[in-house]
Structures are given as C-alpha cells and as structure tokens.
C-alpha cells in the first residue's frame, strides 16, 4: 500500500510539473496526432532549433510519423542542419543525409520559395526558434514563405515557440519603407515583442505581405506561455539558433550590440566566448571606460572592465580592452540603446575615434538597414548624445503596441 501511495505521489507531481511547463507548437501538434497535417503533402521550413523537449528534431519526428507525409525541407540562413556560417549562400543541390529528402535553400540566390520548389506540396510548416530582434533573418524567411504560400494556394502552418526576450519588451523605430531589406523586412520595431506565430498573424491580417496577399494561415499555439516569460522561465532547453547565439542569454544580448557590430570597428564579443556581451578595442582604457559607463546609471545595467584576445573577427588575435555588460534588472534595461551610450561615452573619451569614419563607408548602409532608418545615425553623429535619438528611437512603440495587441495569442 505504501508503495502504491509513493507511486501515486510521484505521478501526481509529474502531472503538476507538466501543467506549468511550456509546450511548444511542435509538442502540441504532436499531442494532437498531427491532425491538421493528415492526408497532406508537407514541406518543412526548419533548422536545428526545431526540436521537442527531448531534443528530437522536427524533421525526424515528422519523417517517422505515419500521419505526416513529409516531402521536402527548406532551410533558412545557416541551413536545415545548421552547417553553414552567417551570410554564406547555400545552394539547392543538397539532400538531407539522414532522411534523403530534398533540401531547398531559402538563403542564397533564392530567398522566397519558387513555384518549382513548392511543386507537390499542400502545406508548408514553419518551425524555427526566433530571438525577438527584427534583424535576425529567420522572420524574414517566415514572411517570404508566407507570401509564396499565398501566391501558390498552399496552406501555411506555424508551430509557435517562445520569444526569448519575452512578450513585453519592445524597442526601436519601425522600419521605414526605403530601408526595407532582409535584415528589416517588415514595419515592426527592432525588438518586436512577438512570438513567430503572433508575427505571422500580424503580417497576414494587416496585409503587410507583398502585394497585400493573404495566406491560409494556421498557428499552432503553445501551452502555458505568458508574455512576462523570458526563455529561462519556460522550462525548455535552448538549442543554438546560429553560431553566435549559443545560449538563451545570447538572444538577450544580441540587440545590445548587434547594430554597432555592423560597423566592425569594435569587438562586441563575436569571435570570443561572450558574443554580443562586450565592447572593446585595442586603444580603450578599460577602467576609465567602465567608470564612465557605470556613472550613467543605466537602468538595470552594470559594467565591468575586461581584457581579451578575439579568436576571429574584429581585432583577431590582438589584445583589446573594454567592458562587459551585465543585467541587474532585465525588465528595466534599455537593451538596444546601450550601444549608443557606449558610442556617446567613447566619443567623449576619444573624440578622434569617430566610429563612422573609422569604418568602411559601405558599412553605414548596413547600419542604417538594421536601424530601419538613416535618421538615427545622422541625428546621433551631430552631437553624439543618446538624448538626441531616444525619442526618435521609441516614438513608434506605443502606437505599435496598441495596433498589434489584438493579434496577441498570449497574455
């Protein structure tokens, strides 16, 4: 009898734990025995982040299921199995070595699925972990694939996953039309505060896809996810979403330095085990710089001096000096403005080190694309003060939040 009671307690505890654990769209559709995919020929857009809580790939789960007729795979930047570096074009001559399925690249000469790529496909499924920042290209792939599905009368299914930055934080200008690019594909803030499922609904219902097309969209919602959650709150395991986002915290730091990183003047930790967490150069006095940054009392943020040699990328093999960023209160920290505070203080210390003159002029264009406008750069470099761009940087947030909240799937 005692043994039975112990077992009952054990399984009750598991049930209670599971009731609080976030289930991804993949796990929900699996629980539902892939009901919405039955009898359909399926194309799958995914990468290594498409896994269940046992780290089994969506590809493998679909391929072995008798309920899913998986026909082809489509890979974003870095490829279906994650075996390509950032920015490297991927050709269409691949077959997945494990399943033998044809793999089509959506990051190369073709970034939007063509009619030929979709031949014989009834439904496109998207299962990729986003990191919550507009310039990360997986959401651009999402939108272009939705356009292709609409144009070819193919159903589109998004298996939703958490936004690792949570669903409350939004920062940055909405992309201006003339700065639309693969790193700013849609009119959303730099930190957009949406899950990929919510973003898909927003793009679809607000007719923001090219030519205002509208696709037959089905979002498989997560269970138990809340907007207040960061990734650590979900109980899920993080799979590296790209080589420089190895951990969930890397997604949090990406908007802290990623815009400035486009200039390749400072090391931002890419090429060292702390990607996006650092600001350093060989001519910086780390202790003085650290003192200046902490004196700003940026909400929820602290800095410490750091010295290191990057293994690759900017300042490869050279000793550099700078600061590492820490968060004492993530919810209060103005993530994307931190890099502009860095520029402000470094310009005070080293006025001869104009970052926009030190970089290759061609990098200005990329900086502006990631910002979604050239207004930020042009306004900032007049006096090098964050206060001059802060209102411009956040002016779109409240109108956007009001507009998008009707498309929220989660509270």
Buried (B, 14 or more C-beta within 10 A) or exposed (E): EEEEEEEEEEEEEEEEEEEEBBBBBBBBBBEEEBEEBEEBBBBBBBBBBBBBBEEBBBBBBBBEBEBBBBBBBBBBBBBBBBEBEEEEEBEBEBEBEEBEBBBBBBBBEBBBBEEEBBEEBBBBBBBBBBBBBBBBBBBBBBBBBBBBBBBBEBBBBBBBBBBBBBBBBBBBBBBBEEBBBBBBBBBBBBBBBBBBBBBBBBBBEBEBBEEEBEBBBBBBBBBBBBBEBBBEBBBBEBBBBBEBBBBBBBBBBBBBBBBBBBBBBBBBBBBBEBBBBBBBBEEBBBEEBBBBBBEBEBEBBBBEBBEBBBEEBBBEEEEBBBBBBEBEEBEEBBBBBBBBBBBBBBBEEBEEBBBBEBBEEEBBEBBBBBBBBBBBBEBBBEEBBBEBBEEBBBEBBEEBBEEBEEBBBBE
